[in-house]
Amino acid sequence: MNDLGERNMKNTVDWPITGISVAAVFAFVACMAVRPEETLKAVNTLFDLTTAAMGTPILWFVFIGLIFCGFLAFSKYGNIRFGDGKPEYSLFSYIAMMICAALAATAVFYSFIEWSYYYAAPAFNMEAYSREAAEYALAYAFFHWGFSVQVIFVLTAVAMAYAVYVKKLPVLRVSAVCEAMMGNFKYRKAIGKVIDVITIFSIVGGLGVSLGLGVPLISAGVGKITGIEPSFAMNVIVALFIACLFGISSFVGIEKGMRKLSDYTIYLAILLIAFIFVAGPTEFILKLFTNSMGIMINNYVSMSLFTDPIGKSGFPEMNTIFLFTLALNYAALMGVFITKISKGRSIRELVLTCLCGISIGTWIMFAINSGYTMNAELTGDFILSAAENGQQGVFDSLSFLPGGNTVIPVVFTVISVGFLATSLDSAAFSLSASATKRLDAQGNTHPMFRLFWCLVLTAIPLSIMFSNAPFSALRTLCIFLSVPFLAIIVFMDIGLLRWLKQDNPAVSPAIR
């Protein structure tokens, strides 16, 4: 890198925030390595206290948030555009990048297996493994991966996009948006620094955990293809390969890197699920999708506000509240990334594309993949819920398809790699933006700084692997730290409403 590049990076990067955040993450990893049992017990206690105190408010926040998203999309403010000119990306690429950033390899894995969790431990005090539990299983997966999760991303992204493209904020930082909304408040800078650290810690830890789930899935695929038993060494090699892939993609930028990678990943995913739909139990999948969608729509309010105060099954805490807090953990990542790719879009386009685009794509993937594995279990062909290793079980279930032991494992492994790499690519950009003082003329961060975060995102899971520490502790702590985003998002959207009311009289109904 030349002297000018070094000066630019030195002048634009907030190194104190970067150093504090990275040091905090690795200090926690060290605690897990040295005192794993005590650390896991401590973070689990924090999580239990958090869900007990904040579980019900989180449910209400998500439920009311969907109503607010509808207001933003269909009110007079829906026409407001983020910047001048046409959108930078086609609608397909726009949706594809959102889906890949939001889902990673996590949803690819859970699209086959999550229904079995609700079949074995259903909501509403249903009998486990009953017909009713089976009928509600996919409906609950639809609910958990649909509008409710996207609401959190939308509420973050709209406020940030308005700040960047309409209020002309020169940075893509949650803290900067909040500081701008605080006006002349005396302690806004100090609060902003705290928000920066929480933001970076949550993104680094959360995506490190995504690698922790995705790497074993990809290793299982490699093992299925080559016949080599998955091992620690294979996991390390897979992690390094993923690091190289998303590192290159991140370095070359969104247009040349992630957009193409996400497009190809989505194309391949569409081909695979279409094949499973045609070669698998097509009629059952179609009926299950329709029936599950009807159950979810009919019970959306009940699912949204189910706390089980009488039965005390723990279902809301272990599933709904857990997944909502996990989405809060990704709020900053998705807010920054969606803002970056939404130039030229209107508020209405952003809201509806994120809510409907990601949800519909996810529902189709879950319906076909879950329909295939559920049918196999109900007919006795393959009992996925009894598999000792979930990742290996998914690949074993695919062996009943034509080419299930040859071509399908290769395709599925490549798709898993693509989803994981693009999600980590978006995380690297969001992290670099969260610690950048000023973006360049194209709204990008320094490529070497993005590469730095790629290295950090790789080092976290590798450190955990080599220290034999539990990934679950890092995930649980990140979820605990993500809860402050509930207050941050509420504050940003109150500030957004104030800005909209202040700015709206000065523009015409066809707002640009």
N, C-alpha and C positions, 0 to 999 in steps of 0.2 A: 504494500500500500504506500502511495507517495506521501510527501510531507503535508500537502494540502488535505488529503484524505484523513491523515492522522489528526490534523488540527480541527477539521470539521467534526470528527468523531469526539475529540476531547471537549470541544465547545458545546456539542449538542447533547451528550449523554450525561445523565444525572448519576454520577458514579457513587456518591454517598448512599443514595437509596438502593442502588444496585448491590453494593457491597453488603449493606445491612441485611437486605432481603435474602441474598444467596447464603450469607453466613448463618442466618437464622434457620434456613432449611437444612443445611448440612449439620448444624448443631443438633437439630432434632434427629436427623438420621444417625448421628453418632450416639445419641441417647438410646435409640432403638437397638443399636448394635451392642452397646455396653450393658444396658439394663432393659432388655426387651420386655420381660414380664411386668416390671413396675411401670414402664412407659405405656404399654398397652392398657394396663389397668387404669392409669391416670386419664388417658384420652377417652377411654370408654365411659368413665365416670363423667367427664366433661360433656360427652355426647348425650348421655342419659339425662343430665341436668338440663341441657339445651333443649332437647325434644320435649321434656316435661314442661318447661317454662314457655317455650316458643312454638311448640307444635301446633296448637290451635290457632294462634295468630298467623302462622305461616299458611295454614289452610285458607283462612279468610283473605289473606293478602293475594293469594293466587286466584281465588274465586272472584273477588272484586276486580282484580287486575284484568281479567278477561273482559269484563264489562267496560273497563276504561279503555282497553285496546279497541273495542268496537266503537267507542266514542271518538277516539283519535282517527280511526279509519273513515267513518261515515259522517263526521261533522264537517263544518266549513274548513277546518284546519287540515283535512285530509289532502287538499290540493297543494299544500305547501311543498315546494321542491327543495331538495338538498343540493344547492349549487346550480350553475347554469349549464346548458347544453344537454345532450342526450346521455342516457346511462352508458357507463363505460363497458358494461358486460351484457351479453345477451341474457334473456330471461332464464334459459336453460342453465347457463354457466352461473348465474346469480343464485338459482336454487341449488345447483349442484355443490357450489362452494359452501353454502349455508349447511346443507345436509352433511357434507363431509366434516366440516368443522365441528358441528354439534354432536354427531353420532360416534365418530372414531370407530375403532374395532369393537367397542363395548356393545353398541346396539346390534352389530352384525352377529355377535355371539348370542346376545340375549334374544334376538329375534327367533332363534330356534328353541330356546330352553326356558324363557321366563314364564311362559304359561304354566309349566310344571310346578313352579313354586306356589302359584295360586290354586293349583289343583290339589296340592298336598296340604296347604294351609290357607284355606279360602277366607274371604271376608264375610261379613254379615252373619257370622256364626253358622255357616253352612257346614255340612258334613264333609270331611275330607274324602277325596276320591269319589265323590258322588256325581251323578249326572248334572246336578245343578252347579256344582263346583267346576265341572268341565266346561259348562256353557258360559260361566262368568270369567273363566281363566283368561281367555284372549281379550275379552272386553276390558278387563282391568289393565292388561298390557297396553291396549289402545289408549286407555285413559292416562296411564302413567307416562307414555311417550308422545302424547298428542298435544293438544292446545295448552294444557296446564304447564308443561315445561317451556313451551315456546313463549308463553306470556312473560316469563321472567326475562328472556332474551330481548323481546320486543320493548318492554318497558325501559330497559337499560339503553338499547340501541337508539330509540327515537330521541331520547333526551340528549344523548351524546352527538348524534348526527345533527340535530338542530343547533347545538352549541358550536360545532365545527363548521358547518356549511352556511348557516344563517347568521349566527353571532360572530362568525369568523375567528373562532378560537384557534390558535396556531399549533395546538398539540392535541394528541389523542389520548388523554389521560382522564380517568374517572375523577381523580383529585382536582384537576384543573377545571372540569365542569362544575364540580361542587363549589370550588373557590369562587368561580365567576358568579354563581348563584348566591353566594354569601355576601357579595357586595363589599362593604368596608368593614366587615366583622373583624375584630382585633386579632382573633386567634385562627383565622382561616388558613394561614400558611402551615401552622403546626398541625391542624386537623388534616390538611392535605397530605402532609408527610406520612401520617399514620395510615391514611387511606392507601397511599402508594405501597407501603410495606405489606399491608393486608392483601392488596390486590395481587402483588407479585408472588407472595408466599402461596396464596390460594391457587394461582394458575400453575406455578411450578410444581407444587405438590400434587394437584389434581391430575395434571397431564403425566407426571411421573407414575402415578397409579394407573393411568390408562396404558402406559407401556407395560406396567406390571401385569395387567390382564391380557393385553394384546400380544405380547411376546410369547407366552405359553401357548396361545391359540395358534399363532403362526408356526411355532416349533412343532405343535401337534400335526399341523399340515405338512411340514417338511418331513416329519417322521412317517406320515401316511404315504407320502410320495416315494421316499427313498427306502423305507423299511428300517431306518435307523431309529433306535429308541431315543425319544427326546431326553435331553440331559442338561445339566447346568452349562456345560460348554456350548451346547447348541443354543441355549437361551442367550448367552453372551454374544455369540456370532450373529444371531438374528437381531439383537438390540443394536449392534454396531452397523449392520446393514441398513436397518431402518434409519439410524442416525445419518448415515451417508446420504440416503435418498432424500430425507426431508431437509437435510442441511443444504444440499445442492439446490433443491426447489426453493428454499427460503432465500438463499443467497442471490439467485437470479431474479427474484421478485414474483409478485402475485400473477402478473400477466403472463410471463413466460414459464413460471413454475407451477404454482398451485392451481391456477385456472385450468391448465392442460391436464395436470395430474388428476384433479377432481372430475373433470369431464370424462376422461378415460375410465376412471374408477366407477362412475355412475353408469356409463355405457355397459361395462362388463357386468356390473351388479344387475342391471336390467335384463341382460341376456341370461344370467344364471337363474334369477327368480322366475323368469318366463319359462325357462326349461323345466324347473321344478314344478311349476304350475301345470304344464302340459304333460310331462312324463309322470308326475305324481298323481295323487287322488284329486283330480280337477274338480269334480262335482262336490266332494266334501269340502275342499278349500273354499270354493265359491259360496257354499251354503254357510260355512263357519264364519267367513268374513261378513256376510250379510247379517247373520244372526248376532254376531258379536258387536257389530256396529250399532244395531238396533238396541241391544242391551246397554251399551255405553251411553248412547244418546238419551235413552229413557231414564237412566239412572245417574246422569252426569252430576246433578246437584247432590244426590246422596253420596256418590263417590267422593266428591269434592270436600264435603263437610263431615265425612264419617270419622268419628272419634272413638266409637265403641266404649262409652263410659260404663255400660252395664256389664257386657260380656268380658271386657278387659282382655281381649285376645292378644293385644300388642300388634295387630295387623297394621293399623295406621302408622304407628311409630316405625316399624320395621320396613315398611314399603312406601306408602304415600309420602309421609313426612320426610323419610330418608331420601327419596328421589327428588323431592322439592328442594331440600337443603343442598343436595348434590348439584342441582341446576343453579342454585344461588352461587355455588362455588365456581361455576362456569360463566356467571353473569358478566363479569368484567371482560373475560376473553371474548365472548360472543358480542358484547356491546361494542368493543373496540373493532373487532373484525367486520361485523356487519356495517358499522359506520364507514369503514374504509372502502367497502365495495358498493356502497349505496349512493355514491355521487350521481346526480342526475335523476334519482328516483324521488317520488313523492312520499309523504308520510303514509298515505293510503297503500301505495305499492309495497313499502317496507313492511307495514303491519300485516297485510294480507298474504304477502309472499312468505314471510317467516311463519306466520300462524298456519296457513293452509299448505304452503309448499312443502315444508319440512314434515308436517303432520301427515299429509296424504302419502308422501313418499314412504314414511316410516310405517304407516298402517298397511300399505300394500306389501312391503317387505315382511312385516310381522305376520300378516295374514297367510301368505304363501309358505314361508319357512315354518311358522308355528303349526299351520294346518297340516303340513307334511309330517312333522314329527309327532303331533298329537294323534293323527290317524294311525301312525305306526304303533304308538303305544296302546291306543284303544283296541286295535285289532290284534295286538300281541306280537307284531313283527319285530319291534325293537322298543325296549322300555328305557327311554332316555332318562327318566327321573331316577332310575336305579343305577345309572352309570357312576362309577367311582370317581372318574375325572370328567368334568363337564366338557372341557375343550376336546378331549379325545372322543367323548361320547357323540359330539356333534358330527365329527368326521366319520365315525362308525355308522351313524344313522344315514349318512349320505350314500353309503355303499350299496343300498338297496335300489338306487337309481341306475339307469343305464350309464355306463362310464363312471360309476360311483367309486371305483377303486383305481381309476386311471386319470381321466380328464378332469372330472369334477373336483377332486382335491386340489389340483393345480390351480384351477380357476378360483376356487374359494379362497385359497391361500393368497393369491395375487390380489384379490379384492380386499382381504383383511389388511394386507400390506398397504394398499392404496388408501383405505380409510384411515388407518393409523398415521401414515405419513402426512396426509393432508391436514388432519386434525392437529398434529404437532407443528406443522408448518404455520398454521393460523395462530397457534399458541406462541411460537417464536416471534411472529410479527406483533402480537398483542403485548407480549412482555417487553419487547424493544420499544414499543410506543409508550408503554406505561412508565418507562424510565428515560424518555427522550424529552429534552427541553423544547425543541422546535423541529418540526418536520421539514423536509425539503420541498421544493416547488411542486412536486408531483404528489405530495402527501405521504411520502415514504420515509422510513427510518434508514439509518446507515446500514448497508448490507453486512459489514463486518460485525456490527452490533447484533444483528439478527443471527449471524453465525455463532456469536458468543452464546446466545441463549439456546441455540440448538445443542451446543456442547453441554450446557448446564442441564438441559432436559434429558440428555443421554446419561450424564454422570449420576443423576439422582437414582434411577432404577438400578444402574450398575453397582452403585455403592450399596444399595439395599441387598442386591443379590449376593455380592461378595461377603457382606457382613451377616448374611442369613437372618436379617431382621424381617419382621412382618410388614407387608405392604398395607395391611388393613389399618395399622396405627396411623400411618401418614394420611390415608384417606379420611379416617375419622377425625383427626385433628383439623384437616383442611375444611371439612364440613362444619366443624365447630366455629372456625374462624370466618366461614362464609356467612354466618348469620348476621353479622353487622351490615352485610349488603342489603338486607331487608330494609333497614333504616336508611341506608344510602340511596337505594332505588326510590323509596317513598319520597325522600327529600328532593331527588333530582326531578321526579315527575311533578311535584308541587311547584318547583322552580320552573319547569317546562310550561305548566299552565299559566304561570305568571308572565313568562316571556310571550307566550302565544297571545294573551290578552293585551299586552302592551304593544306588540308589533302588528297585530292584525288590523287595527283601524287604518294603518298607513298603506295597506295594500288592497288590491282589488280582489273580487271573488276568485278570479282565475290566478291564484297566487303562484308566483314563480320564485 
